[in-house]
Amino acid sequence: MATITDEQMRAMLATSKGYTIVLLRAGPNWDMEGARQIVTEHGRRNFSLRADGLLSIVCRVTDDSDLAGMGIFDAGPDEVRGIMDDDPGVQAGVFVYDIHPCMSFPGDALPA
């Protein structure tokens, strides 16, 4: 593991900025007829949000929990709430979500 000095830590922390994490869970209509197509349109919308630079990281959760996915948005909680309220899966009750403001480091990315 790399050794990080106090000075390096202070320098890194000074570059952090606000983001918003969304935790997406199975909603009351998760198993409704037609849910698969709604989830497909939700995914298409996520691709669009990524292309627009709003959804920096999006992950589908693949375990057996009710957690369906998570996303990190480059936007504040109020804007993200509006984005999520317009999501077709949320509107149909296939998904529900929680929003959490967070801090991270611009430029962080998943490994290729």
N, C-alpha and C positions, 0 to 999 in steps of 0.2 A: 504494500500500500504506500502511496506517495506521502511524503511529509509536507505538511502545509504550515507555513509560519503564520504568526499573528498578523504580520503586515500583509501577507498574501490574502488572508481571510478578510481583513478589513477592506482591501482593494476590491475583492470579488463582491462582498456584500454591498458595497457602494454602487455596483452596477445593476443590482436587482430591481425588478419592476413588478407592478401588479398585473395579474392575470385572473381568470376565473375558471375554476374547475366545475364541471358538470358531472354528476353521477346519475346515470340513467338506469332506471329499474323497470322490471315488468310491471305493467299497470293492470287495472281490473279487467281490461279487454284483451289481455295478452293472447288468449287462446280463441278469440272470436274468429268467425269465418271471415276470410279476406285479410287477416292480419299479415300474412306473408307479403302480399302486395304493398300494404301500407309500410311495412318495414323496408321493402325495396325502395320506395319513394323517400323514406327517411334517409336511407343510405345515399341516394342520389343527391339529396339536399346537403348532406354532409360533404360530399365531394365538391359541391359548389361552394360551400362555406370555406373549405380548404383552399380552393382555387382563388377565392377572394381574399385570402390571408387572415380570415377571422378565426378559423378553427385550426390551431397550430398542431395539435396532436389529438388523434381520435383512436380509441382502442375498443374493440369488441371484447367483452368478457366471455370466456368460454367454459367456465365451470358450471356447476349445477345450482348456483345461488340465484337469487332474483335480480342480482346486478347484471344488467345487459351491456353496459358500456360506460366509458368515461371519455371526457374530452377536456382539453385545455384551450380556452378561448383567449385571444388577444383583444379583450374588451372587458369593460366593467360589468359588475353584476346586474345592473339595471338593463343594460343593452342585451346581455346574454339572456336574461329572463324574457325579454321581448322576442328574441330569436327562438328560444325554446317554446314559448307559448304558440308560435306560428308553425311549429314542427307538425307534420301530418300524423306522426305516431302519437305525439302528446295530445293533439286535438281529438284523436280517435280513442284515447284511453288505453292504447297499446303500451305506452310508456308513461311513467311519472319520473320526475327528476328532482334533484337537490342541487343547489348552487352554493359554492364556497369560494370566497375571494382568497387568493393566495399570492405569494411572491416567488419569483424564480429568476433565472438568468437568461437574458436575451441571447439567442444563438444556440442554446442547448437543443439537442436533437437526439432522436433514437439512432443507434448505430445502424449503418447500412447493411 
